Structure formats: C-alpha cells, structure tokens
C-alpha cells in the first residue's frame, strides 16, 4: 500500500476583506501519496493556488482555515522551505533582485541543511548544473534580471530543491513562458522529482500538459474538488461535467480547425 | 490570387540596449490576405510583438515597406495616417491593462467613436449597444465598470472596441493567452464568426501553435527577428521545415489517454 505524505480532511479556506468573505476552498478531502506526481487542475478562482498556499503554510493573514492537514509521511509538521519547496508562476517575483543567484540558493542550503557558506556555494553550483543553467559557474555571480524567463525559472527550481524537500509545489510554473520553454521546464521537473524521490504537486490550468506526466489528476472548480483519479482514468472516463468540459476545451494539433478550407 | 490586404517587406528594427544594439527584426516580410488570418508564431523574444506593433505604426521600423490596400503605410502622416489607421486595430493580451479599469464599458467603447469622429453624441448609445451585441455581450453591460466584468467579457469589450472603426484588419497580440481555456474557445469562435460575417482579416500573434492552427489560414514562424518559415497552415503544421517550427510542433501538449511509463 502506498504511503500518504499528507492528508487533507474537510479543508476549507475563506478570504475575508472588510465585512465580506469569499470561500476559496470548500470541504476538500484529498490524499497526497509519497513520491507521486499529482496535478491540481483548475481555472482562475478554482481554489487551486489556495490549496498550495494552505499546504505550504503560506496563506495570507486575511485567510481563515478550517479542517485538517496532517503529514503522516513526515510524522511532524513540515518546515516551509525545508520540507516543502515552492516554485511560483513568476520567478521574477520569487527571486531577490539584489542578491546574486549563487547567494540565494546557498542561503537556502545554509539555513535548512546547516552547511557553511563554502559548502553551501558548492551545493548551489551543483544545483545550477542540475537544472541545466548554461555556464553555472558564471551564473552564480549573476543577478536574476540578467537571465531569460526560462533560466530564471530554472534558478527558482534550483532554489526550491536546495534543501532537499520531500514535497515540491509548482504553481503554474510555466504559464509565463513560451511553449518550447514550457516543455523543457516540465521535463526538468519530472526528471528532478523522479531522481530524488520527491513528491510533486503540479498546479496548472492545462489538463493536457498535466496528463503528459502526472500520475494523478485532481480537478478543482469553484473552490471544490470535483474529481480525482489516475490521469488515465480521469481522461478516459471523466465522471464530472466540468472535467469533460475542460477536456473538450483543449486545443492541440489534432483538434478540428475552427475555419473551413485552411488553404486558398 | 488577389493582391494581399497587407504586405510588409524587409522590415528591420534595432533597439539600443545597454552599450549594444539589439536587432529585434531583420528583414522580416509577411503578407495578409483579405478576410483571412495570418498566424504569427514564435518563442518569446522572436520579434513577433515588435512586428505587430510596427504594422500598427506604434513602433517605427528602421527599414522596410508596408503596403496596406494599395497605400504605402509608412509614408503616411497627419490626417491621411489617421484615416488609414482606423482600418487597422489591435487587441492586446491583457484587456485590463488596455483599459482604464475605472472606466465603464460604454466609456471604453465611446473613445474610438469620438477619437475618429465617427458618430455624434446622440447616436453613441445605440452604436455602443450594437457593438456589444456583435461580440455576444448583453447591451445592459454598458454601464458596468471594466474592473467588475470577467476576463472573457473584458476581451469581448476589447474586440468590440477594435470593431468600432469598422477595420479591415485586426492585429491580435496573444489575445487569448491569458484567458481560461473554457473561455478561450468561445473567444476564438467569436473571432472566426466575425471574420466570416464581416470579412475582417487578422494577424494573430501567439506562442501557441495549436491555437494558431485552429484559426489561421496561413502561418509565419519567427525566431530571433527573422521569419524562418511560412506557408499554408496545414503544410507548416504537418511538415515544418525549420528547427523552430519543429520545436513548436513538438512543444504542443497533447491529451495523453493511458500514460505509457
């Protein structure tokens, strides 16, 4: 039987602003299996990012959480940044603009692994090579703004895995990137989590992108988990109308064109 | 074949960067047939948005020529430019950034009518209602603020605003990229329907080859400021000749039913 890393029971989150409240997650029950690649699928306002923030303990102050998140796979509450690595959509905002790339990654290794600066810098160099930054030695001394969007996201991934987390949460990590770079980043994440035995929570609006590599899909709509299952099950036999709608909305190179007679 | 509605040839543009000059476009040439869609596809930084802005004359090229319906577009200025520019409109990726968020829908649609002197004040409410209906929106939305309506509704308003001057060509720069997938399909259907009914041509700029394939009659693929490949959509997608074209085809996520491991 597979071991659960985390279990969510009746998890609800409300956002309060002034006298109004807005439910962001409503009574979610979900298990995260150790070592799996679980994709959280949803559109804007579905609650998928709130789920990630709740797991990582990063909910903003105006959020009210009820229900339980337990970590049987850890046996203790997780240390953010140590047990859980987080990759955001926009690496420009998660990387510090005035710190050198090497310093940012080394800082994570130093704080969570107790390494000295020298060893931490060695780890940073090793990680930059692992995420396939060209000329990793030169990149140690670079600033985030000197890199392309795709390279910044590779650095953000290196930083997120620097402490050797059990769970890597990637929240729309490719939405700001073009599709060629998107394919490279997804392949990189897949390779890293397999090699290190990490659990991956991959949050995306793109069910096709997720279905290419995730073991399981959990589909969210309007703050609710509407369907969860293995990728193959959910795609072949979607049980929920919204899931069917998402699958039907996908456009790829086999979708019939919307225009008639595409040649003159 | 008829003369194209728009033909841009040898368009070059260099931006001055930090101590160096960056070639954004190097002798790029494209043509757009009347009432048809040209998909302009390429990775980030390939120059596709710069080329789109040059077609709008939001950016002036260093070299090249643009013929628009028999007129030398780059030679126009003053009143002649204003008259021709009405016939080319643009829709951007983020409709919230394209509008004053506090403006009402009616206000956003009245702007182009007023700027181009198209209608008197008294006819405007009816014209605005008609524009909203053409993009599938309830005319009752006119009094709502831009920030109150959904992303999909906002992009419909942006399209309505582009339609206000009865253009022959609309340049759409990543116009569906920020939308939820379920909304995206309906906006694409709207664009196709408007083209079929009103004969509008589009330049559809996107990094997503699959979306471009769904609505473009022909495709031009850009990389590093040059057009690396162009042709009818089915040919380019089925048999890409350039490395960039092959990479774009390979990068399209496919629904994988039954994952092989």
Interface residues (C-beta under 8 A of the other chain):
Chain A: X43 X44 X148 X149 X177 X178 X179 X180 X181 X182 X183 X205 X206 X207 X208 X209 X211 X212 X213 X231 X232 X235 X236 X245 X246 X247 X249 X250 X251 X252 X253 X254 X255 X257 X258 X259 X262 X263 X264
Chain B: X1 X33 X36 X37 X43 X44 X45 X151 X180 X181 X182 X184 X185 X188 X189 X192 X195 X207 X208 X209 X210 X211 X213 X214 X215 X216 X217 X232 X233 X234 X237 X247 X248 X249 X250 X251 X252 X253 X254 X255 X256 X257 X258 X259
